[in-house]
Each structure stands twice: as structure tokens, then as C-alpha cells.
């Protein structure tokens, strides 16, 4: 099991490095290249460099909020059940 964990961790690290290099090139370095440069063919339009991370952030924060909300509701439901059992 330890070898598969190392492989999974290594692949996740390589993916993170690739995404970082791709996004950094796309958002920071690409404006310095001429618009007719062939490197522009490898990237989406510049407005997507803002839209995609913003969308991912909204979806991620919504997921976290839903998780916290459902956890709080479950805990309140458990507390209410315990209070009903004590009262009965």
C-alpha cells in the first residue's frame, strides 16, 4: 500500500506543477509575447484566465458551505433527539 500512496502522491505533485506552470505562463508571461506568436495557440483566451479560477473558487466555497451547513443541521438534529429522550 505504501508504494501506491507514493505513486499517487507523486502523480498529484506532477499534476500540480503542470497546472502551476501552465497557468503562470498563461496569465503572467503570455502578454509579453507578440499576438502573432504560435505560443498563443496553446492557451484559451485571456478572459478565461480569470473566469475559470473564479468559477472554481465559487464552486469550492459553495461545497464547503454546504458541507458545514449539513454538518451543523445533523448535529442540531442529534441534540434535539437527545433532548427529547431526556424529556420522555
PDB file of N, CA, C and O in Angstrom:
ATOM      1  N   UNK A   1       0.816  -1.189   0.000  1.00  0.00           N
ATOM      2  CA  UNK A   1       0.000   0.000   0.000  1.00  0.00           C
ATOM      3  C   UNK A   1       0.862   1.255   0.000  1.00  0.00           C
ATOM      4  O   UNK A   1       0.443   2.284  -0.529  1.00  0.00           O
ATOM      5  N   UNK A   2       2.041   1.194   0.574  1.00  0.00           N
ATOM      6  CA  UNK A   2       2.898   2.376   0.653  1.00  0.00           C
ATOM      7  C   UNK A   2       3.389   2.797  -0.727  1.00  0.00           C
ATOM      8  O   UNK A   2       3.543   3.990  -0.990  1.00  0.00           O
ATOM      9  N   UNK A   3       3.631   1.845  -1.598  1.00  0.00           N
ATOM     10  CA  UNK A   3       4.112   2.186  -2.935  1.00  0.00           C
ATOM     11  C   UNK A   3       3.015   2.895  -3.722  1.00  0.00           C
ATOM     12  O   UNK A   3       3.289   3.870  -4.420  1.00  0.00           O
ATOM     13  N   UNK A   4       1.794   2.424  -3.618  1.00  0.00           N
ATOM     14  CA  UNK A   4       0.709   3.067  -4.351  1.00  0.00           C
ATOM     15  C   UNK A   4       0.451   4.477  -3.820  1.00  0.00           C
ATOM     16  O   UNK A   4       0.089   5.371  -4.585  1.00  0.00           O
ATOM     17  N   UNK A   5       0.635   4.679  -2.514  1.00  0.00           N
ATOM     18  CA  UNK A   5       0.495   6.021  -1.951  1.00  0.00           C
ATOM     19  C   UNK A   5       1.573   6.952  -2.499  1.00  0.00           C
ATOM     20  O   UNK A   5       1.310   8.121  -2.784  1.00  0.00           O
ATOM     21  N   UNK A   6       2.774   6.432  -2.643  1.00  0.00           N
ATOM     22  CA  UNK A   6       3.860   7.241  -3.186  1.00  0.00           C
ATOM     23  C   UNK A   6       3.598   7.585  -4.653  1.00  0.00           C
ATOM     24  O   UNK A   6       3.854   8.707  -5.089  1.00  0.00           O
ATOM     25  N   UNK A   7       3.093   6.620  -5.401  1.00  0.00           N
ATOM     26  CA  UNK A   7       2.787   6.867  -6.808  1.00  0.00           C
ATOM     27  C   UNK A   7       1.670   7.900  -6.932  1.00  0.00           C
ATOM     28  O   UNK A   7       1.750   8.816  -7.751  1.00  0.00           O
ATOM     29  N   UNK A   8       0.637   7.749  -6.121  1.00  0.00           N
ATOM     30  CA  UNK A   8      -0.468   8.699  -6.140  1.00  0.00           C
ATOM     31  C   UNK A   8       0.009  10.097  -5.745  1.00  0.00           C
ATOM     32  O   UNK A   8      -0.347  11.081  -6.394  1.00  0.00           O
ATOM     33  N   UNK A   9       0.803  10.186  -4.700  1.00  0.00           N
ATOM     34  CA  UNK A   9       1.337  11.476  -4.274  1.00  0.00           C
ATOM     35  C   UNK A   9       2.233  12.110  -5.323  1.00  0.00           C
ATOM     36  O   UNK A   9       2.168  13.317  -5.559  1.00  0.00           O
ATOM     37  N   UNK A  10       3.068  11.296  -5.949  1.00  0.00           N
ATOM     38  CA  UNK A  10       3.945  11.811  -6.999  1.00  0.00           C
ATOM     39  C   UNK A  10       3.171  12.299  -8.209  1.00  0.00           C
ATOM     40  O   UNK A  10       3.500  13.334  -8.788  1.00  0.00           O
ATOM     41  N   UNK A  11       2.135  11.547  -8.596  1.00  0.00           N
ATOM     42  CA  UNK A  11       1.331  11.980  -9.740  1.00  0.00           C
ATOM     43  C   UNK A  11       0.553  13.242  -9.411  1.00  0.00           C
ATOM     44  O   UNK A  11       0.401  14.105 -10.276  1.00  0.00           O
ATOM     45  N   UNK A  12       0.062  13.376  -8.201  1.00  0.00           N
ATOM     46  CA  UNK A  12      -0.635  14.599  -7.794  1.00  0.00           C
ATOM     47  C   UNK A  12       0.315  15.792  -7.778  1.00  0.00           C
ATOM     48  O   UNK A  12      -0.065  16.900  -8.157  1.00  0.00           O
ATOM     49  N   UNK A  13       1.534  15.565  -7.343  1.00  0.00           N
ATOM     50  CA  UNK A  13       2.535  16.626  -7.340  1.00  0.00           C
ATOM     51  C   UNK A  13       2.882  17.059  -8.759  1.00  0.00           C
ATOM     52  O   UNK A  13       2.981  18.254  -9.038  1.00  0.00           O
ATOM     53  N   UNK A  14       3.066  16.097  -9.649  1.00  0.00           N
ATOM     54  CA  UNK A  14       3.355  16.430 -11.046  1.00  0.00           C
ATOM     55  C   UNK A  14       2.195  17.190 -11.695  1.00  0.00           C
ATOM     56  O   UNK A  14       2.420  18.131 -12.457  1.00  0.00           O
ATOM     57  N   UNK A  15       0.974  16.791 -11.401  1.00  0.00           N
ATOM     58  CA  UNK A  15      -0.188  17.500 -11.922  1.00  0.00           C
ATOM     59  C   UNK A  15      -0.235  18.938 -11.396  1.00  0.00           C
ATOM     60  O   UNK A  15      -0.522  19.868 -12.150  1.00  0.00           O
ATOM     61  N   UNK A  16       0.042  19.115 -10.116  1.00  0.00           N
ATOM     62  CA  UNK A  16       0.042  20.458  -9.518  1.00  0.00           C
ATOM     63  C   UNK A  16       1.120  21.332 -10.141  1.00  0.00           C
ATOM     64  O   UNK A  16       0.881  22.509 -10.410  1.00  0.00           O
ATOM     65  N   UNK A  17       2.302  20.773 -10.374  1.00  0.00           N
ATOM     66  CA  UNK A  17       3.388  21.533 -11.001  1.00  0.00           C
ATOM     67  C   UNK A  17       3.012  21.909 -12.426  1.00  0.00           C
ATOM     68  O   UNK A  17       3.264  23.036 -12.853  1.00  0.00           O
ATOM     69  N   UNK A  18       2.412  20.983 -13.169  1.00  0.00           N
ATOM     70  CA  UNK A  18       1.994  21.271 -14.536  1.00  0.00           C
ATOM     71  C   UNK A  18       0.951  22.386 -14.572  1.00  0.00           C
ATOM     72  O   UNK A  18       1.061  23.315 -15.373  1.00  0.00           O
ATOM     73  N   UNK A  19      -0.057  22.296 -13.711  1.00  0.00           N
ATOM     74  CA  UNK A  19      -1.098  23.325 -13.665  1.00  0.00           C
ATOM     75  C   UNK A  19      -0.501  24.671 -13.284  1.00  0.00           C
ATOM     76  O   UNK A  19      -0.873  25.693 -13.860  1.00  0.00           O
ATOM     77  N   UNK A  20       0.415  24.689 -12.326  1.00  0.00           N
ATOM     78  CA  UNK A  20       1.048  25.938 -11.910  1.00  0.00           C
ATOM     79  C   UNK A  20       1.836  26.566 -13.056  1.00  0.00           C
ATOM     80  O   UNK A  20       1.705  27.760 -13.321  1.00  0.00           O
ATOM     81  N   UNK A  21       2.643  25.773 -13.726  1.00  0.00           N
ATOM     82  CA  UNK A  21       3.455  26.298 -14.828  1.00  0.00           C
ATOM     83  C   UNK A  21       2.557  26.763 -15.975  1.00  0.00           C
ATOM     84  O   UNK A  21       2.792  27.825 -16.553  1.00  0.00           O
ATOM     85  N   UNK A  22       1.538  25.981 -16.307  1.00  0.00           N
ATOM     86  CA  UNK A  22       0.625  26.342 -17.397  1.00  0.00           C
ATOM     87  C   UNK A  22      -0.091  27.651 -17.076  1.00  0.00           C
ATOM     88  O   UNK A  22      -0.125  28.557 -17.909  1.00  0.00           O
ATOM     89  N   UNK A  23      -0.664  27.759 -15.875  1.00  0.00           N
ATOM     90  CA  UNK A  23      -1.415  28.958 -15.515  1.00  0.00           C
ATOM     91  C   UNK A  23      -0.506  30.173 -15.397  1.00  0.00           C
ATOM     92  O   UNK A  23      -0.882  31.267 -15.818  1.00  0.00           O
ATOM     93  N   UNK A  24       0.682  29.997 -14.834  1.00  0.00           N
ATOM     94  CA  UNK A  24       1.620  31.115 -14.724  1.00  0.00           C
ATOM     95  C   UNK A  24       2.018  31.618 -16.098  1.00  0.00           C
ATOM     96  O   UNK A  24       2.080  32.825 -16.331  1.00  0.00           O
ATOM     97  N   UNK A  25       2.287  30.694 -17.005  1.00  0.00           N
ATOM     98  CA  UNK A  25       2.628  31.097 -18.372  1.00  0.00           C
ATOM     99  C   UNK A  25       1.452  31.800 -19.027  1.00  0.00           C
ATOM    100  O   UNK A  25       1.628  32.816 -19.700  1.00  0.00           O
ATOM    101  N   UNK A  26       0.260  31.266 -18.832  1.00  0.00           N
ATOM    102  CA  UNK A  26      -0.942  31.797 -19.443  1.00  0.00           C
ATOM    103  C   UNK A  26      -1.280  33.194 -18.935  1.00  0.00           C
ATOM    104  O   UNK A  26      -1.562  34.097 -19.722  1.00  0.00           O
ATOM    105  N   UNK A  27      -1.251  33.365 -17.627  1.00  0.00           N
ATOM    106  CA  UNK A  27      -1.727  34.617 -17.038  1.00  0.00           C
ATOM    107  C   UNK A  27      -0.653  35.685 -16.924  1.00  0.00           C
ATOM    108  O   UNK A  27      -0.961  36.875 -17.002  1.00  0.00           O
ATOM    109  N   UNK A  28       0.597  35.291 -16.743  1.00  0.00           N
ATOM    110  CA  UNK A  28       1.642  36.284 -16.464  1.00  0.00           C
ATOM    111  C   UNK A  28       2.589  36.491 -17.643  1.00  0.00           C
ATOM    112  O   UNK A  28       2.906  37.629 -17.988  1.00  0.00           O
ATOM    113  N   UNK A  29       3.036  35.417 -18.256  1.00  0.00           N
ATOM    114  CA  UNK A  29       4.039  35.546 -19.308  1.00  0.00           C
ATOM    115  C   UNK A  29       3.468  35.783 -20.695  1.00  0.00           C
ATOM    116  O   UNK A  29       4.119  36.425 -21.520  1.00  0.00           O
ATOM    117  N   UNK A  30       2.266  35.280 -20.978  1.00  0.00           N
ATOM    118  CA  UNK A  30       1.696  35.377 -22.318  1.00  0.00           C
ATOM    119  C   UNK A  30       1.523  36.812 -22.829  1.00  0.00           C
ATOM    120  O   UNK A  30       1.711  37.045 -24.023  1.00  0.00           O
ATOM    121  N   UNK A  31       1.177  37.773 -21.982  1.00  0.00           N
ATOM    122  CA  UNK A  31       1.042  39.145 -22.507  1.00  0.00           C
ATOM    123  C   UNK A  31       2.342  39.728 -23.074  1.00  0.00           C
ATOM    124  O   UNK A  31       2.300  40.669 -23.866  1.00  0.00           O
ATOM    125  N   UNK A  32       3.466  39.189 -22.686  1.00  0.00           N
ATOM    126  CA  UNK A  32       4.745  39.700 -23.172  1.00  0.00           C
ATOM    127  C   UNK A  32       5.117  39.145 -24.551  1.00  0.00           C
ATOM    128  O   UNK A  32       6.051  39.636 -25.185  1.00  0.00           O
ATOM    129  N   UNK A  33       4.390  38.127 -25.015  1.00  0.00           N
ATOM    130  CA  UNK A  33       4.635  37.580 -26.344  1.00  0.00           C
ATOM    131  C   UNK A  33       3.781  38.314 -27.366  1.00  0.00           C
ATOM    132  O   UNK A  33       2.684  38.778 -27.052  1.00  0.00           O
ATOM    133  N   UNK A  34       4.279  38.416 -28.571  1.00  0.00           N
ATOM    134  CA  UNK A  34       3.539  39.049 -29.654  1.00  0.00           C
ATOM    135  C   UNK A  34       2.259  38.264 -29.933  1.00  0.00           C
ATOM    136  O   UNK A  34       2.250  37.038 -29.815  1.00  0.00           O
ATOM    137  N   UNK A  35       1.188  38.949 -30.297  1.00  0.00           N
ATOM    138  CA  UNK A  35      -0.102  38.293 -30.532  1.00  0.00           C
ATOM    139  C   UNK A  35      -0.036  37.285 -31.665  1.00  0.00           C
ATOM    140  O   UNK A  35      -0.831  36.346 -31.697  1.00  0.00           O
ATOM    141  N   UNK A  36       0.893  37.458 -32.594  1.00  0.00           N
ATOM    142  CA  UNK A  36       1.014  36.509 -33.710  1.00  0.00           C
ATOM    143  C   UNK A  36       1.910  35.318 -33.371  1.00  0.00           C
ATOM    144  O   UNK A  36       2.128  34.449 -34.215  1.00  0.00           O
ATOM    145  N   UNK A  37       2.421  35.274 -32.162  1.00  0.00           N
ATOM    146  CA  UNK A  37       3.297  34.183 -31.761  1.00  0.00           C
ATOM    147  C   UNK A  37       2.520  32.870 -31.701  1.00  0.00           C
ATOM    148  O   UNK A  37       1.371  32.850 -31.260  1.00  0.00           O
ATOM    149  N   UNK A  38       3.139  31.778 -32.139  1.00  0.00           N
ATOM    150  CA  UNK A  38       2.429  30.485 -32.120  1.00  0.00           C
ATOM    151  C   UNK A  38       2.159  29.966 -30.705  1.00  0.00           C
ATOM    152  O   UNK A  38       1.369  29.038 -30.535  1.00  0.00           O
ATOM    153  N   UNK A  39       2.792  30.542 -29.703  1.00  0.00           N
ATOM    154  CA  UNK A  39       2.552  30.079 -28.332  1.00  0.00           C
ATOM    155  C   UNK A  39       1.122  30.389 -27.887  1.00  0.00           C
ATOM    156  O   UNK A  39       0.599  29.727 -26.990  1.00  0.00           O
ATOM    157  N   UNK A  40       0.487  31.385 -28.501  1.00  0.00           N
ATOM    158  CA  UNK A  40      -0.892  31.733 -28.155  1.00  0.00           C
ATOM    159  C   UNK A  40      -1.876  30.633 -28.541  1.00  0.00           C
ATOM    160  O   UNK A  40      -2.989  30.589 -28.018  1.00  0.00           O
ATOM    161  N   UNK A  41      -1.485  29.758 -29.437  1.00  0.00           N
ATOM    162  CA  UNK A  41      -2.366  28.670 -29.866  1.00  0.00           C
ATOM    163  C   UNK A  41      -2.560  27.615 -28.774  1.00  0.00           C
ATOM    164  O   UNK A  41      -3.523  26.850 -28.824  1.00  0.00           O
ATOM    165  N   UNK A  42      -1.665  27.563 -27.795  1.00  0.00           N
ATOM    166  CA  UNK A  42      -1.738  26.562 -26.736  1.00  0.00           C
ATOM    167  C   UNK A  42      -2.620  26.979 -25.567  1.00  0.00           C
ATOM    168  O   UNK A  42      -2.823  26.193 -24.642  1.00  0.00           O
ATOM    169  N   UNK A  43      -3.144  28.195 -25.591  1.00  0.00           N
ATOM    170  CA  UNK A  43      -3.892  28.723 -24.452  1.00  0.00           C
ATOM    171  C   UNK A  43      -5.256  29.234 -24.893  1.00  0.00           C
ATOM    172  O   UNK A  43      -5.444  29.628 -26.044  1.00  0.00           O
ATOM    173  N   UNK A  44      -6.200  29.223 -23.964  1.00  0.00           N
ATOM    174  CA  UNK A  44      -7.501  29.826 -24.200  1.00  0.00           C
ATOM    175  C   UNK A  44      -7.366  31.345 -24.200  1.00  0.00           C
ATOM    176  O   UNK A  44      -6.282  31.878 -23.963  1.00  0.00           O
ATOM    177  N   UNK A  45      -8.465  32.032 -24.464  1.00  0.00           N
ATOM    178  CA  UNK A  45      -8.462  33.491 -24.444  1.00  0.00           C
ATOM    179  C   UNK A  45      -8.121  33.989 -23.037  1.00  0.00           C
ATOM    180  O   UNK A  45      -8.339  33.284 -22.052  1.00  0.00           O
ATOM    181  N   UNK A  46      -7.593  35.189 -22.954  1.00  0.00           N
ATOM    182  CA  UNK A  46      -7.113  35.724 -21.673  1.00  0.00           C
ATOM    183  C   UNK A  46      -8.209  35.873 -20.627  1.00  0.00           C
ATOM    184  O   UNK A  46      -7.933  35.720 -19.437  1.00  0.00           O
ATOM    185  N   UNK A  47      -9.450  36.167 -21.032  1.00  0.00           N
ATOM    186  CA  UNK A  47     -10.512  36.357 -20.041  1.00  0.00           C
ATOM    187  C   UNK A  47     -10.806  35.077 -19.271  1.00  0.00           C
ATOM    188  O   UNK A  47     -11.305  35.125 -18.146  1.00  0.00           O
ATOM    189  N   UNK A  48     -10.493  33.923 -19.880  1.00  0.00           N
ATOM    190  CA  UNK A  48     -10.705  32.659 -19.176  1.00  0.00           C
ATOM    191  C   UNK A  48      -9.680  32.434 -18.074  1.00  0.00           C
ATOM    192  O   UNK A  48      -9.887  31.596 -17.197  1.00  0.00           O
ATOM    193  N   UNK A  49      -8.583  33.169 -18.109  1.00  0.00           N
ATOM    194  CA  UNK A  49      -7.592  33.073 -17.029  1.00  0.00           C
ATOM    195  C   UNK A  49      -8.162  33.619 -15.727  1.00  0.00           C
ATOM    196  O   UNK A  49      -7.661  33.299 -14.649  1.00  0.00           O
ATOM    197  N   UNK A  50      -9.195  34.435 -15.817  1.00  0.00           N
ATOM    198  CA  UNK A  50      -9.871  34.949 -14.630  1.00  0.00           C
ATOM    199  C   UNK A  50     -11.152  34.173 -14.368  1.00  0.00           C
ATOM    200  O   UNK A  50     -11.458  33.855 -13.219  1.00  0.00           O
ATOM    201  N   UNK A  51     -11.899  33.866 -15.416  1.00  0.00           N
ATOM    202  CA  UNK A  51     -13.190  33.196 -15.248  1.00  0.00           C
ATOM    203  C   UNK A  51     -13.067  31.799 -14.645  1.00  0.00           C
ATOM    204  O   UNK A  51     -13.827  31.450 -13.742  1.00  0.00           O
ATOM    205  N   UNK A  52     -12.132  31.006 -15.128  1.00  0.00           N
ATOM    206  CA  UNK A  52     -12.006  29.632 -14.624  1.00  0.00           C
ATOM    207  C   UNK A  52     -11.643  29.569 -13.140  1.00  0.00           C
ATOM    208  O   UNK A  52     -12.310  28.854 -12.391  1.00  0.00           O
ATOM    209  N   UNK A  53     -10.609  30.290 -12.685  1.00  0.00           N
ATOM    210  CA  UNK A  53     -10.322  30.249 -11.245  1.00  0.00           C
ATOM    211  C   UNK A  53     -11.461  30.818 -10.397  1.00  0.00           C
ATOM    212  O   UNK A  53     -11.713  30.330  -9.296  1.00  0.00           O
ATOM    213  N   UNK A  54     -12.149  31.845 -10.901  1.00  0.00           N
ATOM    214  CA  UNK A  54     -13.278  32.401 -10.157  1.00  0.00           C
ATOM    215  C   UNK A  54     -14.401  31.370 -10.036  1.00  0.00           C
ATOM    216  O   UNK A  54     -15.001  31.224  -8.971  1.00  0.00           O
ATOM    217  N   UNK A  55     -14.683  30.659 -11.122  1.00  0.00           N
ATOM    218  CA  UNK A  55     -15.709  29.623 -11.088  1.00  0.00           C
ATOM    219  C   UNK A  55     -15.318  28.499 -10.132  1.00  0.00           C
ATOM    220  O   UNK A  55     -16.150  28.023  -9.359  1.00  0.00           O
ATOM    221  N   UNK A  56     -14.072  28.078 -10.181  1.00  0.00           N
ATOM    222  CA  UNK A  56     -13.598  27.017  -9.280  1.00  0.00           C
ATOM    223  C   UNK A  56     -13.692  27.471  -7.828  1.00  0.00           C
ATOM    224  O   UNK A  56     -14.055  26.688  -6.951  1.00  0.00           O
ATOM    225  N   UNK A  57     -13.366  28.736  -7.576  1.00  0.00           N
ATOM    226  CA  UNK A  57     -13.456  29.277  -6.217  1.00  0.00           C
ATOM    227  C   UNK A  57     -14.908  29.290  -5.730  1.00  0.00           C
ATOM    228  O   UNK A  57     -15.175  28.905  -4.591  1.00  0.00           O
ATOM    229  N   UNK A  58     -15.842  29.724  -6.569  1.00  0.00           N
ATOM    230  CA  UNK A  58     -17.251  29.766  -6.179  1.00  0.00           C
ATOM    231  C   UNK A  58     -17.775  28.357  -5.913  1.00  0.00           C
ATOM    232  O   UNK A  58     -18.474  28.132  -4.925  1.00  0.00           O
ATOM    233  N   UNK A  59     -17.444  27.419  -6.779  1.00  0.00           N
ATOM    234  CA  UNK A  59     -17.898  26.037  -6.587  1.00  0.00           C
ATOM    235  C   UNK A  59     -17.280  25.439  -5.318  1.00  0.00           C
ATOM    236  O   UNK A  59     -17.966  24.762  -4.552  1.00  0.00           O
ATOM    237  N   UNK A  60     -16.003  25.684  -5.101  1.00  0.00           N
ATOM    238  CA  UNK A  60     -15.341  25.161  -3.908  1.00  0.00           C
ATOM    239  C   UNK A  60     -15.906  25.735  -2.621  1.00  0.00           C
ATOM    240  O   UNK A  60     -16.170  24.997  -1.672  1.00  0.00           O
ATOM    241  N   UNK A  61     -16.095  27.053  -2.582  1.00  0.00           N
ATOM    242  CA  UNK A  61     -16.660  27.675  -1.384  1.00  0.00           C
ATOM    243  C   UNK A  61     -18.106  27.241  -1.166  1.00  0.00           C
ATOM    244  O   UNK A  61     -18.535  27.087  -0.022  1.00  0.00           O
ATOM    245  N   UNK A  62     -18.855  27.043  -2.231  1.00  0.00           N
ATOM    246  CA  UNK A  62     -20.228  26.546  -2.105  1.00  0.00           C
ATOM    247  C   UNK A  62     -20.235  25.128  -1.531  1.00  0.00           C
ATOM    248  O   UNK A  62     -21.060  24.799  -0.679  1.00  0.00           O
ATOM    249  N   UNK A  63     -19.322  24.306  -2.000  1.00  0.00           N
ATOM    250  CA  UNK A  63     -19.223  22.947  -1.473  1.00  0.00           C
ATOM    251  C   UNK A  63     -18.859  22.928   0.000  1.00  0.00           C
ATOM    252  O   UNK A  63     -19.417  22.149   0.773  1.00  0.00           O
ATOM    253  N   UNK A  64     -17.927  23.784   0.388  1.00  0.00           N
ATOM    254  CA  UNK A  64     -17.542  23.871   1.801  1.00  0.00           C
ATOM    255  C   UNK A  64     -18.712  24.361   2.636  1.00  0.00           C
ATOM    256  O   UNK A  64     -18.977  23.834   3.717  1.00  0.00           O
ATOM    257  N   UNK A  65     -19.411  25.371   2.134  1.00  0.00           N
ATOM    258  CA  UNK A  65     -20.574  25.889   2.852  1.00  0.00           C
ATOM    259  C   UNK A  65     -21.668  24.853   3.000  1.00  0.00           C
ATOM    260  O   UNK A  65     -22.276  24.742   4.064  1.00  0.00           O
ATOM    261  N   UNK A  66     -21.931  24.085   1.936  1.00  0.00           N
ATOM    262  CA  UNK A  66     -22.928  23.024   2.014  1.00  0.00           C
ATOM    263  C   UNK A  66     -22.519  21.941   3.017  1.00  0.00           C
ATOM    264  O   UNK A  66     -23.354  21.439   3.768  1.00  0.00           O
ATOM    265  N   UNK A  67     -21.249  21.591   3.024  1.00  0.00           N
ATOM    266  CA  UNK A  67     -20.771  20.586   3.975  1.00  0.00           C
ATOM    267  C   UNK A  67     -20.931  21.064   5.407  1.00  0.00           C
ATOM    268  O   UNK A  67     -21.422  20.327   6.262  1.00  0.00           O
ATOM    269  N   UNK A  68     -20.517  22.298   5.672  1.00  0.00           N
ATOM    270  CA  UNK A  68     -20.640  22.841   7.030  1.00  0.00           C
ATOM    271  C   UNK A  68     -22.104  22.946   7.428  1.00  0.00           C
ATOM    272  O   UNK A  68     -22.471  22.593   8.548  1.00  0.00           O
ATOM    273  N   UNK A  69     -22.945  23.433   6.513  1.00  0.00           N
ATOM    274  CA  UNK A  69     -24.369  23.551   6.814  1.00  0.00           C
ATOM    275  C   UNK A  69     -25.020  22.216   7.121  1.00  0.00           C
ATOM    276  O   UNK A  69     -25.794  22.104   8.072  1.00  0.00           O
ATOM    277  N   UNK A  70     -24.714  21.201   6.322  1.00  0.00           N
ATOM    278  CA  UNK A  70     -25.312  19.886   6.571  1.00  0.00           C
ATOM    279  C   UNK A  70     -24.791  19.282   7.874  1.00  0.00           C
ATOM    280  O   UNK A  70     -25.540  18.608   8.582  1.00  0.00           O
ATOM    281  N   UNK A  71     -23.536  19.511   8.196  1.00  0.00           N
ATOM    282  CA  UNK A  71     -22.977  19.003   9.452  1.00  0.00           C
ATOM    283  C   UNK A  71     -23.646  19.676  10.642  1.00  0.00           C
ATOM    284  O   UNK A  71     -23.992  19.005  11.614  1.00  0.00           O
ATOM    285  N   UNK A  72     -23.833  20.983  10.582  1.00  0.00           N
ATOM    286  CA  UNK A  72     -24.490  21.705  11.671  1.00  0.00           C
ATOM    287  C   UNK A  72     -25.926  21.223  11.828  1.00  0.00           C
ATOM    288  O   UNK A  72     -26.397  21.028  12.949  1.00  0.00           O
ATOM    289  N   UNK A  73     -26.624  21.029  10.714  1.00  0.00           N
ATOM    290  CA  UNK A  73     -28.011  20.558  10.791  1.00  0.00           C
ATOM    291  C   UNK A  73     -28.090  19.153  11.392  1.00  0.00           C
ATOM    292  O   UNK A  73     -28.988  18.877  12.188  1.00  0.00           O
ATOM    293  N   UNK A  74     -27.180  18.277  11.031  1.00  0.00           N
ATOM    294  CA  UNK A  74     -27.175  16.926  11.594  1.00  0.00           C
ATOM    295  C   UNK A  74     -26.897  16.966  13.089  1.00  0.00           C
ATOM    296  O   UNK A  74     -27.538  16.252  13.859  1.00  0.00           O
ATOM    297  N   UNK A  75     -25.942  17.799  13.505  1.00  0.00           N
ATOM    298  CA  UNK A  75     -25.623  17.900  14.938  1.00  0.00           C
ATOM    299  C   UNK A  75     -26.805  18.463  15.719  1.00  0.00           C
ATOM    300  O   UNK A  75     -27.099  17.997  16.820  1.00  0.00           O
ATOM    301  N   UNK A  76     -27.484  19.464  15.158  1.00  0.00           N
ATOM    302  CA  UNK A  76     -28.657  20.022  15.835  1.00  0.00           C
ATOM    303  C   UNK A  76     -29.776  18.993  15.923  1.00  0.00           C
ATOM    304  O   UNK A  76     -30.497  18.940  16.920  1.00  0.00           O
ATOM    305  N   UNK A  77     -29.923  18.180  14.890  1.00  0.00           N
ATOM    306  CA  UNK A  77     -30.926  17.122  14.910  1.00  0.00           C
ATOM    307  C   UNK A  77     -30.593  16.090  15.993  1.00  0.00           C
ATOM    308  O   UNK A  77     -31.487  15.630  16.703  1.00  0.00           O
ATOM    309  N   UNK A  78     -29.335  15.731  16.119  1.00  0.00           N
ATOM    310  CA  UNK A  78     -28.925  14.776  17.161  1.00  0.00           C
ATOM    311  C   UNK A  78     -29.168  15.352  18.549  1.00  0.00           C
ATOM    312  O   UNK A  78     -29.644  14.646  19.439  1.00  0.00           O
ATOM    313  N   UNK A  79     -28.847  16.629  18.743  1.00  0.00           N
ATOM    314  CA  UNK A  79     -29.075  17.268  20.041  1.00  0.00           C
ATOM    315  C   UNK A  79     -30.555  17.320  20.370  1.00  0.00           C
ATOM    316  O   UNK A  79     -30.936  17.116  21.523  1.00  0.00           O
ATOM    317  N   UNK A  80     -31.388  17.585  19.392  1.00  0.00           N
ATOM    318  CA  UNK A  80     -32.832  17.632  19.620  1.00  0.00           C
ATOM    319  C   UNK A  80     -33.359  16.254  19.988  1.00  0.00           C
ATOM    320  O   UNK A  80     -34.226  16.133  20.853  1.00  0.00           O
ATOM    321  N   UNK A  81     -32.844  15.215  19.341  1.00  0.00           N
ATOM    322  CA  UNK A  81     -33.271  13.859  19.679  1.00  0.00           C
ATOM    323  C   UNK A  81     -32.865  13.497  21.098  1.00  0.00           C
ATOM    324  O   UNK A  81     -33.645  12.883  21.826  1.00  0.00           O
ATOM    325  N   UNK A  82     -31.645  13.870  21.503  1.00  0.00           N
ATOM    326  CA  UNK A  82     -31.197  13.586  22.865  1.00  0.00           C
ATOM    327  C   UNK A  82     -32.045  14.339  23.878  1.00  0.00           C
ATOM    328  O   UNK A  82     -32.369  13.807  24.939  1.00  0.00           O
ATOM    329  N   UNK A  83     -32.402  15.572  23.554  1.00  0.00           N
ATOM    330  CA  UNK A  83     -33.239  16.352  24.474  1.00  0.00           C
ATOM    331  C   UNK A  83     -34.635  15.732  24.589  1.00  0.00           C
ATOM    332  O   UNK A  83     -35.214  15.720  25.675  1.00  0.00           O
ATOM    333  N   UNK A  84     -35.182  15.215  23.476  1.00  0.00           N
ATOM    334  CA  UNK A  84     -36.489  14.565  23.520  1.00  0.00           C
ATOM    335  C   UNK A  84     -36.424  13.278  24.338  1.00  0.00           C
ATOM    336  O   UNK A  84     -37.361  12.957  25.069  1.00  0.00           O
ATOM    337  N   UNK A  85     -35.320  12.543  24.217  1.00  0.00           N
ATOM    338  CA  UNK A  85     -35.192  11.299  25.002  1.00  0.00           C
ATOM    339  C   UNK A  85     -35.070  11.587  26.482  1.00  0.00           C
ATOM    340  O   UNK A  85     -35.603  10.838  27.301  1.00  0.00           O
ATOM    341  N   UNK A  86     -34.373  12.665  26.847  1.00  0.00           N
ATOM    342  CA  UNK A  86     -34.242  13.025  28.251  1.00  0.00           C
ATOM    343  C   UNK A  86     -35.575  13.496  28.828  1.00  0.00           C
ATOM    344  O   UNK A  86     -35.892  13.220  29.985  1.00  0.00           O
ATOM    345  N   UNK A  87     -36.347  14.207  28.017  1.00  0.00           N
ATOM    346  CA  UNK A  87     -37.619  14.738  28.491  1.00  0.00           C
ATOM    347  C   UNK A  87     -38.661  13.617  28.623  1.00  0.00           C
ATOM    348  O   UNK A  87     -39.581  13.730  29.433  1.00  0.00           O
ATOM    349  N   UNK A  88     -38.530  12.561  27.855  1.00  0.00           N
ATOM    350  CA  UNK A  88     -39.537  11.490  27.906  1.00  0.00           C
ATOM    351  C   UNK A  88     -39.314  10.522  29.034  1.00  0.00           C
ATOM    352  O   UNK A  88     -40.083   9.574  29.195  1.00  0.00           O
TER     353      UNK A  88
END
